[in-house]
Amino acid sequence: MGGAPSGGGAGGSALSGAGGSANGAAGSAGASGSAGASGSAGVSGAAGSAGAAGSSSACAGLFCEDFESYSAAPGLPWTVKKNAEGNVVIDGAQHQSGSKAVKFTTTGAMPYQQAYISLTKIFPVMNNAFYGRMMIYTTKAPNDGVHWTNIQGEGAATMGITRADVRYGGQHQQGLMANYDSAGLKSDCWQHSQTKMPEGKWACMEWYFEGASNTQKFWLDGKAIDDLTVVGQGSGCIAHDTGDKWIFPTFSTLYLGFESYQQDDAREVWIDDVALGTTKLGCPQ
């Protein structure tokens, strides 16, 4: 990611497909999804005040952040990534701890919306594996069929894959989803969950990404969501250049926030109390 989006992902069927790529506009919907056009470049937002490198309180992991030290927008070590349909600000209307959280908004007016903060500080990480945790407040999940992402680990992979994205978000009837997408060799793969996106309240999302075994796992409010565990291959893919395998990258960047790949209504999401580490961190008490 990081600049002009590379080749866009497939649009994804509202019946089965995953959705678009984080790095391009979504393609048109269809039974199997048609290839999307390359999206316009995301623009980096204002850095905001520099702030501290994460929370000033004791951190049990590699990195912790409560967003209390920033003013207008998250600053270093975060980078704001957004396009014309998205915005990222520090806000006090919702917060899990302290008096601030980071707010992500999108207009829904166009097929591709991006409002992210990205972090490279902890990478490369030992054994190319890490746990993450964040508190998230979503006013209302996207409309049925709109593919969205809240969590994305990214980096270069092997076998001709120039970029691979490992994601958690959702798509169908506000249900959560694991998603894998790649450039160089195209994929855009999915595994849907029966678990719905929490709305109108704070929720604790935890995840685990491991490159060696191409494994990703997810917990919601401390409970393992087993149908979001993927080891090497999920339920299906729109493109098949990887043989439907989820070939994980050497992780180099983490993106958190909100991104969607079909036209939607306006959305707002808050994130607070982020923590990253090499062991499971648990939810805030």
Secondary structure, DSSP 8 states (H G I E B T S, - for coil): --SS--S--B---SSS-----TTB------SS--B--B----EE--------SS-SS--SSSEEE-STT-SSS--TTEEEEE-TTEEEEEESSS-SSTT-EEEEEE---SS-EEEEEEE-TT-S-GGGEEEEEEEEEESS---TT--EEEEEEEEE-STT-SEEEEEEEE-GGGEEEEEEEEETTT--EEEEEEEE---SSEEEEEEEEETTTTEEEEEETTEE-GGG-EES--SEESS-TTTT-----EEEEEEEEEEESS----EEEEEEEEEEESS------
